[in-house]
Amino acid sequence: MTVGWAPADLGLARGRPDSRGLAEALRTAIRDGRLPAGSRVPSTRALAQELGVARGTVTRAYDQLITEGFLLSRQGAPTTVAERLAEPDPVDAPPSPAPPAARWDFRPGRPDLSAFPRRDWLAASRRALRNIPADDLDYGDPQGHPLLREALADYLARVRAVATAPERIIVCNGYTQALSLLSKALHDQGVSSIDFEDPSAPQLRTIPASLGMAVRGVPVDDDGIDVEQVRSGAVVVTPAHQFPLGVALSSARRMALVQRAKAEDLLVVEDDYDGEFRFDRQPVGSLQGMAPNHVAYAGTASKTLAPALRLAWLALPPQLVEPVRALKINSGLHAPLFEQLAMAELIRSGAYDQHVRRSRAAYRKRLELLGTALDDLRANHRPHPAGISAGLHITLQLDPEGPTEREVLTRAREHSVELEVLGPHWVRAGARPPGVVVGYAAPAEHAFRPALQALVAVLQR
């Protein structure tokens, strides 16, 4: 059968459509069923006359749809609409709109993004682009650009007492990829379980668990992880500033963990997520420096600069470099080249050290302001800060007789404050002391004081 059209049937004005617009109009009419399968379409001459366009315009539109499979054309037969091989999948109803973002952001693990050193980063990027050889714009080394690995080896030795070399560093697309690669390498080598500090970040524990590895929680006290209770072939620790309790691994426990690693071939994964930020003394050197062949050191720019850069790094024991590198080749998630080169320039120029020093001073001041605000709360059920003077967050222990974690979250929503509670961070079930994890680095500098007032209103009974 032949379908007769008026130009309006296709949503086209007479004499106006080009071949692309005509093809799209016909394609839409076929998809929504106005032109049923098997129906004949007018000849190119007839449709051109009806639409008031050149015949070549219609011919090009028909040719395009024949190529795409929407129309069928056979020698000596009219052009017809092709059979629809499959109905399009139904479109699910859109999810419920996310609740509006809270006005005051105190989520842990986030730096002050308004303090990102834009001018220094732009200058570093320009230098990197000006000097980069054309060959470096190829796929590149999945282990990371040599310039960044060289800069990191120097920086980590100087600032974090890491004993490594560029050949033992692998640049990753964020810390989650770093932990994923390490977990997969360990799993492939027969490690069936991995220990985490209890409490710890729940989203990180799901990474080895997704590979089928058993995840065990090891208790943490004021001296850090209880080394005697480590049972697995690998353990993930945050020795400089435990997340989320904020304690530091004591010297005795550091030594005990290193001795166990050497004696039992235990791999220690050192997550040094905010080790540069110690306020009451010089930052404690890395655990890796005590046992480079038994500790996999992980660092990141997410806390010093911005998570959006997706830059993290592993300084690995020699026996893990090739297995992790091979996995990274197959992962397809390589750290972005231009960000790597800009980061290398930022470190080599000294601008990165300067930014870290500025940030350290700013965060120290914020922590002092937060402490003063907490002291001003009335004594009854006042939250008690835990941990050392360091990092980007503080955990406030709640009075068991005071408001529950759920009540604090409800009150936070009422005051448009976003923060986290301690409960989800525990590995093992059971009664646990309640607490609130406050990321005091996250609010922008100009907004910190009003944000702090909102936080105090949440914590005030």
ChimeraX attribute file (.defattr): number of C-alpha atoms within 10 A of each C-alpha:
attribute: neighborCount
match mode: 1-to-1
recipient: residues
	/A:1	10
	/A:2	13
	/A:3	11
	/A:4	13
	/A:5	13
	/A:6	13
	/A:7	17
	/A:8	10
	/A:9	13
	/A:10	17
	/A:11	14
	/A:12	16
	/A:13	13
	/A:14	15
	/A:15	14
	/A:16	12
	/A:17	20
	/A:18	16
	/A:19	20
	/A:20	13
	/A:21	16
	/A:22	21
	/A:23	21
	/A:24	15
	/A:25	18
	/A:26	22
	/A:27	18
	/A:28	14
	/A:29	16
	/A:30	19
	/A:31	16
	/A:32	9
	/A:33	10
	/A:34	13
	/A:35	19
	/A:36	17
	/A:37	16
	/A:38	16
	/A:39	17
	/A:40	20
	/A:41	22
	/A:42	18
	/A:43	16
	/A:44	19
	/A:45	14
	/A:46	14
	/A:47	21
	/A:48	19
	/A:49	15
	/A:50	16
	/A:51	21
	/A:52	15
	/A:53	18
	/A:54	17
	/A:55	17
	/A:56	14
	/A:57	19
	/A:58	25
	/A:59	17
	/A:60	17
	/A:61	21
	/A:62	24
	/A:63	16
	/A:64	17
	/A:65	18
	/A:66	17
	/A:67	11
	/A:68	11
	/A:69	14
	/A:70	19
	/A:71	24
	/A:72	21
	/A:73	16
	/A:74	8
	/A:75	6
	/A:76	6
	/A:77	9
	/A:78	15
	/A:79	21
	/A:80	22
	/A:81	21
	/A:82	20
	/A:83	15
	/A:84	15
	/A:85	6
	/A:86	6
	/A:87	7
	/A:88	8
	/A:89	6
	/A:90	6
	/A:91	6
	/A:92	6
	/A:93	6
	/A:94	6
	/A:95	6
	/A:96	6
	/A:97	6
	/A:98	6
	/A:99	6
	/A:100	7
	/A:101	11
	/A:102	15
	/A:103	15
	/A:104	23
	/A:105	22
	/A:106	24
	/A:107	21
	/A:108	22
	/A:109	21
	/A:110	21
	/A:111	27
	/A:112	22
	/A:113	18
	/A:114	14
	/A:115	16
	/A:116	15
	/A:117	16
	/A:118	10
	/A:119	9
	/A:120	17
	/A:121	18
	/A:122	13
	/A:123	13
	/A:124	23
	/A:125	21
	/A:126	14
	/A:127	15
	/A:128	20
	/A:129	13
	/A:130	9
	/A:131	10
	/A:132	12
	/A:133	9
	/A:134	8
	/A:135	8
	/A:136	11
	/A:137	10
	/A:138	8
	/A:139	9
	/A:140	13
	/A:141	15
	/A:142	20
	/A:143	25
	/A:144	24
	/A:145	21
	/A:146	19
	/A:147	16
	/A:148	26
	/A:149	24
	/A:150	16
	/A:151	17
	/A:152	25
	/A:153	19
	/A:154	20
	/A:155	18
	/A:156	19
	/A:157	16
	/A:158	12
	/A:159	15
	/A:160	20
	/A:161	17
	/A:162	23
	/A:163	22
	/A:164	22
	/A:165	16
	/A:166	19
	/A:167	16
	/A:168	20
	/A:169	27
	/A:170	26
	/A:171	32
	/A:172	27
	/A:173	20
	/A:174	22
	/A:175	24
	/A:176	15
	/A:177	22
	/A:178	22
	/A:179	21
	/A:180	20
	/A:181	22
	/A:182	24
	/A:183	24
	/A:184	21
	/A:185	20
	/A:186	22
	/A:187	17
	/A:188	12
	/A:189	10
	/A:190	11
	/A:191	16
	/A:192	19
	/A:193	20
	/A:194	25
	/A:195	22
	/A:196	26
	/A:197	26
	/A:198	24
	/A:199	22
	/A:200	24
	/A:201	17
	/A:202	14
	/A:203	10
	/A:204	15
	/A:205	23
	/A:206	14
	/A:207	19
	/A:208	22
	/A:209	15
	/A:210	12
	/A:211	14
	/A:212	13
	/A:213	20
	/A:214	15
	/A:215	19
	/A:216	19
	/A:217	21
	/A:218	21
	/A:219	18
	/A:220	19
	/A:221	12
	/A:222	16
	/A:223	16
	/A:224	25
	/A:225	28
	/A:226	18
	/A:227	18
	/A:228	11
	/A:229	11
	/A:230	21
	/A:231	15
	/A:232	17
	/A:233	18
	/A:234	23
	/A:235	25
	/A:236	20
	/A:237	23
	/A:238	26
	/A:239	26
	/A:240	29
	/A:241	29
	/A:242	27
	/A:243	28
	/A:244	26
	/A:245	27
	/A:246	25
	/A:247	23
	/A:248	24
	/A:249	25
	/A:250	15
	/A:251	11
	/A:252	9
	/A:253	18
	/A:254	19
	/A:255	16
	/A:256	14
	/A:257	23
	/A:258	22
	/A:259	16
	/A:260	17
	/A:261	20
	/A:262	14
	/A:263	9
	/A:264	11
	/A:265	13
	/A:266	20
	/A:267	22
	/A:268	25
	/A:269	24
	/A:270	22
	/A:271	25
	/A:272	21
	/A:273	25
	/A:274	25
	/A:275	22
	/A:276	23
	/A:277	26
	/A:278	21
	/A:279	17
	/A:280	10
	/A:281	9
	/A:282	9
	/A:283	17
	/A:284	18
	/A:285	19
	/A:286	24
	/A:287	29
	/A:288	26
	/A:289	17
	/A:290	17
	/A:291	20
	/A:292	18
	/A:293	20
	/A:294	26
	/A:295	26
	/A:296	24
	/A:297	25
	/A:298	24
	/A:299	25
	/A:300	25
	/A:301	19
	/A:302	20
	/A:303	22
	/A:304	24
	/A:305	23
	/A:306	19
	/A:307	18
	/A:308	10
	/A:309	17
	/A:310	21
	/A:311	25
	/A:312	23
	/A:313	25
	/A:314	26
	/A:315	29
	/A:316	27
	/A:317	19
	/A:318	16
	/A:319	11
	/A:320	17
	/A:321	20
	/A:322	14
	/A:323	17
	/A:324	22
	/A:325	22
	/A:326	14
	/A:327	16
	/A:328	23
	/A:329	13
	/A:330	10
	/A:331	12
	/A:332	10
	/A:333	13
	/A:334	22
	/A:335	23
	/A:336	16
	/A:337	18
	/A:338	15
	/A:339	18
	/A:340	24
	/A:341	24
	/A:342	23
	/A:343	26
	/A:344	23
	/A:345	24
	/A:346	26
	/A:347	19
	/A:348	19
	/A:349	13
	/A:350	11
	/A:351	17
	/A:352	21
	/A:353	16
	/A:354	14
	/A:355	18
	/A:356	16
	/A:357	14
	/A:358	13
	/A:359	21
	/A:360	20
	/A:361	14
	/A:362	15
	/A:363	25
	/A:364	21
	/A:365	13
	/A:366	19
	/A:367	20
	/A:368	12
	/A:369	16
	/A:370	20
	/A:371	13
	/A:372	11
	/A:373	14
	/A:374	20
	/A:375	13
	/A:376	12
	/A:377	16
	/A:378	10
	/A:379	9
	/A:380	11
	/A:381	17
	/A:382	19
	/A:383	20
	/A:384	15
	/A:385	20
	/A:386	16
	/A:387	18
	/A:388	18
	/A:389	21
	/A:390	25
	/A:391	29
	/A:392	29
	/A:393	28
	/A:394	25
	/A:395	23
	/A:396	22
	/A:397	20
	/A:398	22
	/A:399	16
	/A:400	13
	/A:401	8
	/A:402	15
	/A:403	17
	/A:404	17
	/A:405	19
	/A:406	12
	/A:407	12
	/A:408	22
	/A:409	19
	/A:410	14
	/A:411	18
	/A:412	21
	/A:413	16
	/A:414	11
	/A:415	16
	/A:416	19
	/A:417	23
	/A:418	19
	/A:419	21
	/A:420	20
	/A:421	21
	/A:422	23
	/A:423	18
	/A:424	13
	/A:425	19
	/A:426	18
	/A:427	20
	/A:428	13
	/A:429	8
	/A:430	7
	/A:431	7
	/A:432	11
	/A:433	13
	/A:434	18
	/A:435	24
	/A:436	24
	/A:437	24
	/A:438	24
	/A:439	23
	/A:440	29
	/A:441	28
	/A:442	22
	/A:443	23
	/A:444	17
	/A:445	16
	/A:446	9
	/A:447	11
	/A:448	20
	/A:449	15
	/A:450	12
	/A:451	21
	/A:452	20
	/A:453	13
	/A:454	18
	/A:455	26
	/A:456	16
	/A:457	15
	/A:458	20
	/A:459	19
	/A:460	18
	/A:461	13
